[in-house]
Structure formats: structure tokens, C-alpha cells
């Protein structure tokens, strides 16, 4: 299946008509899919506010759409973490978008000002600075600062530092240059 000159899906062999219709429904381009793709591109580029603005009308128009809810929650995690959590909660555990919703909830929980209390430690200000950088979408500097905290104490904040780092990796995508830059240091920090 081609869209705008590019392969968007492939199918080999024969399928019964109901399965073929489901496959077509899943892969045929629609204006909604174009907006979702644009929002994903904006998120990977560190422009969550623009992605949230693009997704807000879709989320309001289709509150039962789990894909839109999960992606909108991811965008809002950076700009309005308190609003992101209810959106992420709309996605039931068995949904195909449950992992994306869990990612959004992890990000939103880390970025909330009223989040769980952190233990008093010399690492606390460094961790909070790293979280602030990540929330501002300064991913390179934020990951470097967060990994520095993990180097000193891999289990800092009951594992929340490690979980946030993994969430940012998933948010950007494992092939993103920033993730590739920091994944080795992260592995050394948590496996030492």
C-alpha cells in the first residue's frame, strides 16, 4: 500500500474478506492519521506544545479513541502534566495503546510539581535540575544530567530516575541520535 509515493504497509498472501477489511482500515491514510504522524514528528523534535495544540481538537472530538488519548497525553506530559494523567487513564490496560499511555503517565508523574517527595540527598538538586531540563525538552542536557545522577546512585528515588530515563528513550525512539548518544552511558550507570 502506497501513500504519497512511499510504502506505508505491505501484505503478502490471501486473507479472508473481514481480515482484509480490518487491514485496510488500519493502514489506509486518513486526515486523522496524517495529524497523528505530524504530532509524533513534533514530539520527537522537542515541540510538545505544538503537538498538544494539534491533538487537542482530535482528543475532544473522539474521547474514546485510545490512540489519540495516549498521544495527546504524551504531548501534555511536558506542558501540563496534571492534564496528561486523566488522558492516559482513558486507555484501558488491554488496548493496543496501553504502552503509550503508560509512557505518558510515567512522564507526567515525573514532571508534576506535586509528585512524590524525594529523599533528602546531595543528589536531589541534581535530579530536580535534570527533570526540569527534560520537561523543557532539552533532552541531550537533561539525559546527561540524569545519567550522572544514576552513575552516583542507580536506584535513586526508588527507581524513578531510571524509569524517567527509559521513558525519555522510548519517547524519542531508540534510533534517535540523542538516545544513541546516551544509551551506553545509561547502561553503564544502571548495571554497575
N, C-alpha and C positions, 0 to 999 in steps of 0.2 A: 504494500500500500504506500503510495507516494503522496506527499503534501509539500507544495512549493518546491518541487524538484528534489526533495530528499526522501529517503526511505524512513517511514515512521513506524512500520510494522511489517512483519513477514509471516507467511503461513505456508506450510507445505503439507500436502495430502488433502484428503477429503474429510469434511466434518458434517454431521447431521445439521439440518437447517436451523434448529434452535441454538446450537452452539455457534454456528456461523454468524447468526444474527447478533448473539452476545459479543462475539469477537469484533464484529463491525461496530457495534455500539461503543465498545471500549476504545476502538482505535480511530474511528472517523473523526476528522478535525471538526471542531465546533468553535464558536466565538469564546465560549467559556474555557475551553482547553487552551486557546491562544492566550487568554488573560492569565490563566494559571501558569503557563510556561513563562510568560513575561514576569510574573511575580516571583517565580523561582530564580530567574536570572537576576532580578533586582536583589533578592535576598543574598545570593552568592556574591554579589558585587558590594555588599555592605550598605544597601539602601532600603532598610526595613520600613522606614516611614513611607516611602513611595509604594512599596509592596502592600503595606497595610491600607493605604488610600485606594489602591487599585482593587483590593479584595473586599473592602467594606461593603460596597453595594451587592456583591455576589453573596456574601455571608448573610446579609439582611434579607435578600430575596429568596435564599434557599437554606433556611436554618437546619434542615435535615440532611444536607449534603456534607458527608463526613470529610471528603477531600478538601472542600473549601474551608470547612471549620478548622481542620488541622493546619492548613497552610496559613490561614488568617491568624490563628493562634501563634504560630511561629513568628509571623511578622510583628504581631503586637507584643510579643515577649520582650522585644527591645525597646519599644516606645511606651507601652502601657501594660506592664506585667500583670497587674491586677485584673485587667480586662481579658488577658490571654487565657487565664486559668479556666473561666467558665466555658470559653470556646473549646478548649481542649477536652473538657469534661463532656461535651456533646458527643464525642466519638466513643462508641462502646468498645469494650475490650476485644471483641471478635472481629471488628471491622478491618478491612484492608489498610486503613489509615491509622490504626491504633498506635503503631510505632511512631509515626509522625506526630501524633497528638501527645504521646509520652515525651518525645523530644521537646516539643513546645512547652509542656508542663515543667520539665527539668530546667529549661532556660528561664522561664518566667519565675519559678521558685527561687532560682539563684539571683535574679535581678531585682526581686522585690525588696524594698527598703525595710519592710516589716517581717522579713524572713526569719528563720530560726536563729537564735542567738549563737554567736561564735565564742569559742573558748578564749579566755584571755591568754595571749601568747605574743611573742615578738613577731610572729608570722601574720597576726591578724591584720595590721595595717597594709602589709604587702598583698595579702589575699584580697582585701577590700579594694585596693588600687587596681589589681588585676581584673576584678569583677567589673569595676567602673569602666575600665578600658574596653572590655569585651562588650559591655552594654552600649557603649558609644560606637561599636563596630570597628574599633581599632584592633582587628583580630591578630595581626602579627605581634604587636607590642603586648597585647593582653595575654596571648598564649605564652609568650616568652616569660612574662611575669608570673603567670600561674604555674608554669612548669618549674620555675625557680623555687616557688613555694613547695611544690611536690618533691623537688630534689632534697629539700631540707626535711620534709616530713610527708611521705607518700599517703598517709591516712588522715591528713589534716581535715578538720571539720567533719569528722565521721564519714570521710569518703566523698564529701560534696565537691571538693576541689577536683578530684579525679573525675567524678561524674560530669562536672561542668566542662572540663577539658574534652572528654569524649563527646559530649553533646555539641560542642562547637565544631569538632571534627566532622560529626555527622551532618551538622547544619551546612557546613561549607561543601562537603563531599570529599571523599577520601582521595580523589585525584586533584583537588585544589592545590595550587602551588604553596600556599601558606601551610596547609595540613602536611604536605610532603616535607616541608621545611622543618616542622616541629615534631613529627611523629617519632623520629628516632630518639630525640631528647626525652619525649614523654615516656617512651618505652623504658629507657634507662632510669628515669625518675621513679616509676612505679614498680619496677622489677628489681630494684637494688636491695 
